[in-house]
Amino acid sequence: MTKVIAKCDGNITEHEIPEQLFTAIVADQGIKVEVPEALLIDSRKTVECMEKMSQRAWEHISTGELFQHLFNMLFRDSGVKIPVLIEPLLDGDIGVIHGCGLIVLLVESRFAGVKKVHIRTPEDHLHPKTQRLLVSVIQEIQKIPNGGEMEVAVVAE
């Protein structure tokens, strides 16, 4: 079982949910959800990850087959292309920056053997066409062979 904590107006409620590969939690506005056992990824962390990335690291990541595959899955309906330089990426749409950061942080988590990941409001900054493709990208990352399953709790608040 995985412990989930919901906070609202100073009230704290703990829940136990069955362990499974993918859990989607949709909380009403004003309810903060935490999954203490899991690595938290949110839009602040994804954007920060990309803003701190060097051009050299970007070239290594963005030219890799895995990143290109996942990027094209996520942005296939938008016509967005992977820029060669990180500067145009960082000077562009925050949704694309966030999407790239999600891919990078989730893949890094997978390679690091992280067993539980909590993605808080993954839909932040993403166009609805892109949002609908996000679950497929997460499931594709979960298929990367690396010593066991990775549980992902996606929380829309």
N, C-alpha and C positions, 0 to 999 in steps of 0.2 A: 504494500500500500504506500501511496505517496501522500504526504501531508500538504494540504493547501490551506493557506490562511487568508481570510477575507476581512478587510478593515473598512468600517463605515461609521462616520460620526462618533469616533472613539470606541465603538464596539468591535470586538474581535471574535470571529467565528473560525473554528478549525474544522476542516473536513478531511476525510481520508478517501482518496479515490484509488481505484484499482490500477495497478501498474500496467501500462500498455504503451505501444510504440508512439501513438499520437493521441493527444487529448486536446480538445478545443474547449476553452472556458470563455463564455461570454457573460461579462458582469455588467450590471446597470451602471450608468454614469454615477460617479461618486464612490464607487466601491473599488478599493485597491486590493489586488490579489497578489499574494506572494507564494512562491514554492521554495521554501528554505533549502531543500536538498539539491536544488538545481542551479546550474550556472545561468545567471540572468543576462539576456541580451535584449536591449531596447534601442530605440532610434538614437538616443544620446551616444550610446557605445558604438553603434555602427558608423555614425557620422564621424565621431572622434577617431575611430580606427582608420578611416579613409583620409582624414585631414592630417594624420601623423605619418601616413605612408610616404616613403620616398619614391622618386621616379624609378630608381633601380628596382625596388620591391614591386612597384606597379607593373613594370615591364615583365618581371619574372612571373607574377600572378596572372596578368591579363593576357599573356601569350600562351598560357598553359591550356591544354585541351579541356581539363575539367572545368576551369573557370569559364571558358568560352561556352561550353555546353550548358552550364547552369545559367549564365547570363542570358544566352539566347532563349532558353526555356522561359525565364522570367519576363523578358522584355520582347518576346516574339511578336506580340500584337501592337507594339508601340513604334516600331521602326528605329528604336535607339540602337546605336552602334557603339562598340567598345572603342573609346579614344586611345590613341597611341600614347599621348602624354596625360599625366594625372592632372595637370593644371586645368585643361578644359573640362575635365570631369568635375573638379572641385568648384569651378566657376559656373557650373550648370545646375540642372534641376536637382533639388534635394532628394527627391524620390529615387533618382538613379544612384545618387551617392549612398543613400540608405540601402537600396537593393544590393549594391556591390558590397557594402559592409556586412550585410546579412550573410551573403554567400561566403565571404572571407571568414567571418567569425564562426559560422556553422561548420564549415569545412575544417578550420583549425581545431574546433572542438572535437570533431569526429576523429581527426588524426591524433589528437592528444588523448583519446580514449575516454572522453567525458561521457558519462552514462545518462545524465539527465540535464536537459536544457529547458529553460523557461524563456520563451520569447514574448515579451510584453508588447502589446499592440503592434504586431508586425506590419499591419496595414498602414501605419503612419506614413504620410507623405507619398504613398503609392496611388497611382491612378486606378480606378476600379477595374480596368482591363488587366492591369498588372496584378492587382490583389487576388483575382480569381485564379492566377497561375501559381501563387506562392506555395500552396500546399503541395503541389506536384514537385516543386523544387526541393522543399524540405524532405519529402519522401525519397527523392533521388539521392539526396545527401545521406539519408539513413541507410541506403543500400551500399555505400562505400564500405568495402570489407575492412574491418579493423577491430577484431577481438570482441565481438559482442554487439548487442543492440544498444541503440541510443534512443531514450525516451524523450519526446518533445512535447511540452505543454505550451500551447499557443493561447495566449490570453488577450482577448479584446475587452478593453475597459471603456 
